């Protein structure tokens, strides 16, 4: 026999409330474990951002970043200094001021009629460092690891001399042991930095309008066959880190 509960029995209402509560909690838990499109997009964004930040950095060569990028100031390797604004020494005299006996170490860069500047090295592991000393150029560690000579300078210091370089000019690197390596400038390329003042940015090619990541730009100028790359920032509307310029020189055989 089937028993029916009377409508005025309080226990009936209690059981009903409990069943409703259980069903509500179950539905809430089910919804909680379902993928949230908005949350997934957020996770994907930060994941992509981490990948972006793991890219090789390009040192900032403008005043906006000087205090952070030039934490360590290395002295020039010579007591004398020369720029294109003064009478340049002969290559021989320039070499006497920078040679120190160290082989395979770049100590100076010389472009007849344009510049004669000593080169310093970045502190080990500080690949964002660019010397804050005047009339000095810094060699880029990450480029050297790829057998590429990267020469960095702030655009309000020695980097302003890079603006005057043009295709066809011959560049001479002076090594610490007195040996020299010769190159010829073959290309100049300018970009707008979409995140001025940052080591990581997207770059807008001023000639084609195409956008590139830090990784792509780094690979373009600091990977591949042995060559020399000058780098400094471009100023616009009072912002010294508005853009970046690369001057590429190929070795002379």
C-alpha atoms as a printed R data frame, in Angstrom:
    type eleno elety resid chain resno      x      y       z
1   ATOM     1    CA   UNK     A     1  0.000  0.000   0.000
2   ATOM     2    CA   UNK     A     2  1.207  3.446  -0.857
3   ATOM     3    CA   UNK     A     3  0.960  6.032   1.915
4   ATOM     4    CA   UNK     A     4  0.357  9.650   1.085
5   ATOM     5    CA   UNK     A     5  1.491 12.504   3.331
6   ATOM     6    CA   UNK     A     6 -1.047 15.036   4.314
7   ATOM     7    CA   UNK     A     7 -0.453 18.591   3.117
8   ATOM     8    CA   UNK     A     8 -0.434 19.958   6.647
9   ATOM     9    CA   UNK     A     9  2.479 17.731   7.787
10  ATOM    10    CA   UNK     A    10  5.497 20.068   8.646
11  ATOM    11    CA   UNK     A    11  8.014 17.368   7.766
12  ATOM    12    CA   UNK     A    12  6.906 17.517   4.141
13  ATOM    13    CA   UNK     A    13  7.897 21.182   3.900
14  ATOM    14    CA   UNK     A    14 11.263 20.533   5.585
15  ATOM    15    CA   UNK     A    15 12.142 17.782   3.139
16  ATOM    16    CA   UNK     A    16 11.109 19.981   0.203
17  ATOM    17    CA   UNK     A    17 13.290 22.852   1.360
18  ATOM    18    CA   UNK     A    18 16.260 20.515   1.760
19  ATOM    19    CA   UNK     A    19 15.776 19.089  -1.735
20  ATOM    20    CA   UNK     A    20 15.589 22.577  -3.251
21  ATOM    21    CA   UNK     A    21 18.736 23.625  -1.364
22  ATOM    22    CA   UNK     A    22 20.661 20.544  -2.543
23  ATOM    23    CA   UNK     A    23 19.615 21.128  -6.150
24  ATOM    24    CA   UNK     A    24 20.646 24.811  -5.942
25  ATOM    25    CA   UNK     A    25 24.092 23.995  -4.510
26  ATOM    26    CA   UNK     A    26 24.619 21.295  -7.138
27  ATOM    27    CA   UNK     A    27 23.748 23.683  -9.963
28  ATOM    28    CA   UNK     A    28 26.074 26.352  -8.538
29  ATOM    29    CA   UNK     A    29 28.983 23.911  -8.311
30  ATOM    30    CA   UNK     A    30 28.387 22.725 -11.861
31  ATOM    31    CA   UNK     A    31 28.446 26.286 -13.171
32  ATOM    32    CA   UNK     A    32 31.623 27.012 -11.196
33  ATOM    33    CA   UNK     A    33 33.599 24.296 -12.933
34  ATOM    34    CA   UNK     A    34 32.461 25.287 -16.418
35  ATOM    35    CA   UNK     A    35 35.011 27.259 -18.499
36  ATOM    36    CA   UNK     A    36 34.542 31.002 -18.208
37  ATOM    37    CA   UNK     A    37 35.295 32.613 -21.577
38  ATOM    38    CA   UNK     A    38 36.202 35.938 -19.988
39  ATOM    39    CA   UNK     A    39 38.529 34.256 -17.487
40  ATOM    40    CA   UNK     A    40 40.127 32.160 -20.223
41  ATOM    41    CA   UNK     A    41 40.811 35.290 -22.254
42  ATOM    42    CA   UNK     A    42 42.444 36.901 -19.222
43  ATOM    43    CA   UNK     A    43 44.645 33.860 -18.584
44  ATOM    44    CA   UNK     A    44 45.591 33.748 -22.257
45  ATOM    45    CA   UNK     A    45 46.501 37.457 -22.177
46  ATOM    46    CA   UNK     A    46 48.859 37.098 -19.230
47  ATOM    47    CA   UNK     A    47 50.325 33.930 -20.709
48  ATOM    48    CA   UNK     A    48 51.085 35.764 -23.928
49  ATOM    49    CA   UNK     A    49 52.461 38.707 -21.952
50  ATOM    50    CA   UNK     A    50 54.902 36.409 -20.122
51  ATOM    51    CA   UNK     A    51 56.071 35.047 -23.472
52  ATOM    52    CA   UNK     A    52 56.515 38.643 -24.631
53  ATOM    53    CA   UNK     A    53 58.636 39.505 -21.598
54  ATOM    54    CA   UNK     A    54 60.845 36.458 -22.136
55  ATOM    55    CA   UNK     A    55 61.975 37.882 -25.470
56  ATOM    56    CA   UNK     A    56 65.505 39.301 -25.805
57  ATOM    57    CA   UNK     A    57 65.543 42.900 -24.679
58  ATOM    58    CA   UNK     A    58 66.800 45.823 -26.719
59  ATOM    59    CA   UNK     A    59 68.618 48.371 -24.530
60  ATOM    60    CA   UNK     A    60 67.024 51.812 -24.357
61  ATOM    61    CA   UNK     A    61 69.343 54.508 -25.683
62  ATOM    62    CA   UNK     A    62 67.453 57.682 -24.735
63  ATOM    63    CA   UNK     A    63 67.319 59.894 -21.660
64  ATOM    64    CA   UNK     A    64 63.904 58.622 -20.445
65  ATOM    65    CA   UNK     A    65 65.500 55.356 -19.365
66  ATOM    66    CA   UNK     A    66 69.022 56.484 -18.444
67  ATOM    67    CA   UNK     A    67 68.711 56.296 -14.677
68  ATOM    68    CA   UNK     A    68 67.579 52.667 -14.782
69  ATOM    69    CA   UNK     A    69 69.604 51.414 -17.734
70  ATOM    70    CA   UNK     A    70 72.877 52.991 -16.650
71  ATOM    71    CA   UNK     A    71 72.964 51.805 -13.050
72  ATOM    72    CA   UNK     A    72 76.679 51.100 -13.422
73  ATOM    73    CA   UNK     A    73 78.868 53.694 -15.108
74  ATOM    74    CA   UNK     A    74 82.085 52.316 -16.543
75  ATOM    75    CA   UNK     A    75 84.891 54.770 -17.312
76  ATOM    76    CA   UNK     A    76 86.101 55.048 -20.896
77  ATOM    77    CA   UNK     A    77 89.185 52.938 -21.601
78  ATOM    78    CA   UNK     A    78 91.280 55.983 -22.437
79  ATOM    79    CA   UNK     A    79 92.187 59.306 -20.882
80  ATOM    80    CA   UNK     A    80 91.581 61.100 -24.161
81  ATOM    81    CA   UNK     A    81 88.368 61.205 -26.128
82  ATOM    82    CA   UNK     A    82 87.455 62.333 -29.602
83  ATOM    83    CA   UNK     A    83 84.217 62.950 -31.409
84  ATOM    84    CA   UNK     A    84 83.248 64.266 -34.806
85  ATOM    85    CA   UNK     A    85 82.777 67.673 -33.190
86  ATOM    86    CA   UNK     A    86 86.506 67.951 -32.610
87  ATOM    87    CA   UNK     A    87 89.433 67.351 -34.894
88  ATOM    88    CA   UNK     A    88 89.683 63.600 -35.244
89  ATOM    89    CA   UNK     A    89 92.981 61.856 -34.596
90  ATOM    90    CA   UNK     A    90 94.568 59.595 -37.149
91  ATOM    91    CA   UNK     A    91 93.629 55.937 -36.852
92  ATOM    92    CA   UNK     A    92 97.133 55.214 -35.548
93  ATOM    93    CA   UNK     A    93 96.907 57.818 -32.785
94  ATOM    94    CA   UNK     A    94 93.416 56.661 -31.873
95  ATOM    95    CA   UNK     A    95 94.637 53.083 -31.535
96  ATOM    96    CA   UNK     A    96 97.371 54.124 -29.126
97  ATOM    97    CA   UNK     A    97 94.728 55.492 -26.787
98  ATOM    98    CA   UNK     A    98 92.491 52.401 -26.672
99  ATOM    99    CA   UNK     A    99 94.732 49.364 -27.128
100 ATOM   100    CA   UNK     A   100 95.307 47.469 -23.864
101 ATOM   101    CA   UNK     A   101 96.613 44.068 -24.945
102 ATOM   102    CA   UNK     A   102 93.298 42.188 -24.703
103 ATOM   103    CA   UNK     A   103 92.628 40.127 -27.790
104 ATOM   104    CA   UNK     A   104 89.084 39.628 -29.095
105 ATOM   105    CA   UNK     A   105 87.829 42.625 -27.105
106 ATOM   106    CA   UNK     A   106 86.451 45.635 -28.989
107 ATOM   107    CA   UNK     A   107 88.075 48.780 -27.606
108 ATOM   108    CA   UNK     A   108 87.286 51.442 -30.186
109 ATOM   109    CA   UNK     A   109 85.283 52.338 -33.289
110 ATOM   110    CA   UNK     A   110 86.630 54.649 -35.974
111 ATOM   111    CA   UNK     A   111 84.898 56.162 -38.999
112 ATOM   112    CA   UNK     A   112 87.220 58.540 -40.902
113 ATOM   113    CA   UNK     A   113 85.864 62.070 -40.860
114 ATOM   114    CA   UNK     A   114 82.911 61.151 -38.639
115 ATOM   115    CA   UNK     A   115 83.809 59.628 -35.275
116 ATOM   116    CA   UNK     A   116 86.533 58.053 -33.157
117 ATOM   117    CA   UNK     A   117 85.083 56.632 -29.935
118 ATOM   118    CA   UNK     A   118 86.290 54.216 -27.243
119 ATOM   119    CA   UNK     A   119 84.121 51.158 -26.559
120 ATOM   120    CA   UNK     A   120 83.274 49.778 -23.098
121 ATOM   121    CA   UNK     A   121 81.714 46.443 -22.183
122 ATOM   122    CA   UNK     A   122 78.432 45.881 -20.367
123 ATOM   123    CA   UNK     A   123 78.724 44.561 -16.797
124 ATOM   124    CA   UNK     A   124 78.273 40.795 -16.873
125 ATOM   125    CA   UNK     A   125 74.586 39.914 -17.009
126 ATOM   126    CA   UNK     A   126 73.422 43.540 -17.315
127 ATOM   127    CA   UNK     A   127 72.390 43.459 -20.964
128 ATOM   128    CA   UNK     A   128 70.269 46.615 -20.643
129 ATOM   129    CA   UNK     A   129 73.252 48.741 -19.628
130 ATOM   130    CA   UNK     A   130 74.273 51.643 -21.850
131 ATOM   131    CA   UNK     A   131 77.093 53.821 -20.576
132 ATOM   132    CA   UNK     A   132 76.129 57.271 -19.361
133 ATOM   133    CA   UNK     A   133 79.636 58.557 -19.993
134 ATOM   134    CA   UNK     A   134 80.023 61.065 -22.826
135 ATOM   135    CA   UNK     A   135 82.009 60.166 -25.925
136 ATOM   136    CA   UNK     A   136 81.727 56.437 -25.217
137 ATOM   137    CA   UNK     A   137 80.078 53.501 -26.972
138 ATOM   138    CA   UNK     A   138 78.880 50.282 -25.280
139 ATOM   139    CA   UNK     A   139 79.144 46.796 -26.772
140 ATOM   140    CA   UNK     A   140 75.959 44.713 -26.564
141 ATOM   141    CA   UNK     A   141 76.557 41.370 -24.784
142 ATOM   142    CA   UNK     A   142 73.606 39.504 -26.296
143 ATOM   143    CA   UNK     A   143 74.755 40.376 -29.799
144 ATOM   144    CA   UNK     A   144 78.310 39.239 -29.063
145 ATOM   145    CA   UNK     A   145 76.968 35.831 -28.056
146 ATOM   146    CA   UNK     A   146 75.667 35.525 -31.629
147 ATOM   147    CA   UNK     A   147 78.961 36.653 -33.223
148 ATOM   148    CA   UNK     A   148 77.463 40.049 -34.035
149 ATOM   149    CA   UNK     A   149 79.063 43.319 -32.903
150 ATOM   150    CA   UNK     A   150 76.370 45.556 -31.395
151 ATOM   151    CA   UNK     A   151 77.410 49.118 -30.560
152 ATOM   152    CA   UNK     A   152 75.040 51.132 -28.352
153 ATOM   153    CA   UNK     A   153 74.999 54.793 -27.352
154 ATOM   154    CA   UNK     A   154 72.457 57.219 -25.918
155 ATOM   155    CA   UNK     A   155 71.120 59.627 -28.516
156 ATOM   156    CA   UNK     A   156 71.887 62.621 -26.279
157 ATOM   157    CA   UNK     A   157 75.535 61.485 -25.991
158 ATOM   158    CA   UNK     A   158 77.610 59.617 -28.592
159 ATOM   159    CA   UNK     A   159 74.494 58.198 -30.243
160 ATOM   160    CA   UNK     A   160 73.869 61.549 -31.905
161 ATOM   161    CA   UNK     A   161 76.956 60.862 -34.016
162 ATOM   162    CA   UNK     A   162 75.266 57.744 -35.422
163 ATOM   163    CA   UNK     A   163 72.688 59.942 -37.181
164 ATOM   164    CA   UNK     A   164 75.405 61.190 -39.515
165 ATOM   165    CA   UNK     A   165 76.424 57.748 -40.739
166 ATOM   166    CA   UNK     A   166 75.387 56.820 -44.268
167 ATOM   167    CA   UNK     A   167 75.626 53.847 -46.584
168 ATOM   168    CA   UNK     A   168 79.049 53.247 -48.067
169 ATOM   169    CA   UNK     A   169 81.111 54.575 -45.165
170 ATOM   170    CA   UNK     A   170 83.932 52.361 -43.933
171 ATOM   171    CA   UNK     A   171 84.015 51.483 -40.235
172 ATOM   172    CA   UNK     A   172 87.098 50.244 -38.382
173 ATOM   173    CA   UNK     A   173 86.912 48.356 -35.097
174 ATOM   174    CA   UNK     A   174 90.036 48.431 -32.943
175 ATOM   175    CA   UNK     A   175 90.627 45.375 -30.782
176 ATOM   176    CA   UNK     A   176 92.470 45.380 -27.478
177 ATOM   177    CA   UNK     A   177 95.521 43.669 -28.961
178 ATOM   178    CA   UNK     A   178 95.887 46.314 -31.680
179 ATOM   179    CA   UNK     A   179 94.324 44.299 -34.485
180 ATOM   180    CA   UNK     A   180 91.597 45.904 -36.578
181 ATOM   181    CA   UNK     A   181 88.441 44.728 -38.351
182 ATOM   182    CA   UNK     A   182 86.921 46.655 -41.234
183 ATOM   183    CA   UNK     A   183 83.260 46.954 -42.258
184 ATOM   184    CA   UNK     A   184 81.181 48.936 -44.738
185 ATOM   185    CA   UNK     A   185 77.763 50.415 -43.906
186 ATOM   186    CA   UNK     A   186 75.116 48.750 -46.055
187 ATOM   187    CA   UNK     A   187 71.746 49.630 -44.491
188 ATOM   188    CA   UNK     A   188 69.939 52.044 -42.173
189 ATOM   189    CA   UNK     A   189 66.508 51.284 -40.703
190 ATOM   190    CA   UNK     A   190 64.253 53.311 -38.411
191 ATOM   191    CA   UNK     A   191 61.286 52.278 -36.255
192 ATOM   192    CA   UNK     A   192 58.786 53.910 -33.931
193 ATOM   193    CA   UNK     A   193 58.678 52.279 -30.490
194 ATOM   194    CA   UNK     A   194 55.077 51.695 -29.452
195 ATOM   195    CA   UNK     A   195 56.221 51.479 -25.800
196 ATOM   196    CA   UNK     A   196 58.812 54.263 -25.500
197 ATOM   197    CA   UNK     A   197 61.285 53.941 -22.646
198 ATOM   198    CA   UNK     A   198 60.889 50.160 -22.386
199 ATOM   199    CA   UNK     A   199 63.358 47.379 -23.189
200 ATOM   200    CA   UNK     A   200 60.438 45.412 -24.664
201 ATOM   201    CA   UNK     A   201 58.144 46.960 -27.209
202 ATOM   202    CA   UNK     A   202 56.458 46.520 -30.547
203 ATOM   203    CA   UNK     A   203 58.172 48.413 -33.344
204 ATOM   204    CA   UNK     A   204 56.550 50.152 -36.297
205 ATOM   205    CA   UNK     A   205 58.702 50.187 -39.441
206 ATOM   206    CA   UNK     A   206 58.733 53.827 -40.553
207 ATOM   207    CA   UNK     A   207 59.211 52.810 -44.179
208 ATOM   208    CA   UNK     A   208 56.661 50.003 -44.589
209 ATOM   209    CA   UNK     A   209 54.292 50.589 -41.652
210 ATOM   210    CA   UNK     A   210 54.628 46.947 -40.576
211 ATOM   211    CA   UNK     A   211 54.700 46.076 -36.867
212 ATOM   212    CA   UNK     A   212 57.352 43.810 -35.342
213 ATOM   213    CA   UNK     A   213 57.964 42.365 -31.887
214 ATOM   214    CA   UNK     A   214 61.167 42.846 -29.904
215 ATOM   215    CA   UNK     A   215 62.044 39.252 -30.746
216 ATOM   216    CA   UNK     A   216 61.723 39.855 -34.469
217 ATOM   217    CA   UNK     A   217 63.727 43.081 -34.401
218 ATOM   218    CA   UNK     A   218 66.439 41.495 -32.264
219 ATOM   219    CA   UNK     A   219 66.744 38.600 -34.694
220 ATOM   220    CA   UNK     A   220 66.903 40.976 -37.643
221 ATOM   221    CA   UNK     A   221 69.853 42.996 -36.325
222 ATOM   222    CA   UNK     A   222 71.598 40.788 -33.772
223 ATOM   223    CA   UNK     A   223 71.406 37.311 -35.331
224 ATOM   224    CA   UNK     A   224 72.669 35.748 -38.543
225 ATOM   225    CA   UNK     A   225 76.013 36.083 -40.280
226 ATOM   226    CA   UNK     A   226 78.743 38.120 -38.605
227 ATOM   227    CA   UNK     A   227 78.186 41.871 -38.994
228 ATOM   228    CA   UNK     A   228 78.190 45.155 -37.084
229 ATOM   229    CA   UNK     A   229 75.077 47.005 -35.868
230 ATOM   230    CA   UNK     A   230 74.972 50.532 -34.441
231 ATOM   231    CA   UNK     A   231 71.878 51.285 -32.314
232 ATOM   232    CA   UNK     A   232 70.531 54.455 -30.770
233 ATOM   233    CA   UNK     A   233 67.129 56.006 -30.094
234 ATOM   234    CA   UNK     A   234 65.252 58.484 -32.281
235 ATOM   235    CA   UNK     A   235 63.792 61.636 -30.757
236 ATOM   236    CA   UNK     A   236 60.462 63.160 -31.778
237 ATOM   237    CA   UNK     A   237 58.282 65.842 -30.173
238 ATOM   238    CA   UNK     A   238 60.661 66.060 -27.218
239 ATOM   239    CA   UNK     A   239 60.501 62.321 -26.490
240 ATOM   240    CA   UNK     A   240 64.024 60.932 -26.753
241 ATOM   241    CA   UNK     A   241 62.909 57.294 -26.788
242 ATOM   242    CA   UNK     A   242 60.200 57.768 -29.440
243 ATOM   243    CA   UNK     A   243 61.940 55.488 -31.909
244 ATOM   244    CA   UNK     A   244 65.063 53.524 -32.688
245 ATOM   245    CA   UNK     A   245 67.572 53.418 -35.537
246 ATOM   246    CA   UNK     A   246 69.852 50.602 -36.634
247 ATOM   247    CA   UNK     A   247 72.884 51.100 -38.896
248 ATOM   248    CA   UNK     A   248 74.204 47.821 -40.293
249 ATOM   249    CA   UNK     A   249 77.741 47.310 -41.593
250 ATOM   250    CA   UNK     A   250 79.006 44.168 -43.310
251 ATOM   251    CA   UNK     A   251 82.592 42.913 -42.939
252 ATOM   252    CA   UNK     A   252 85.062 43.678 -45.686
253 ATOM   253    CA   UNK     A   253 86.934 40.624 -46.929
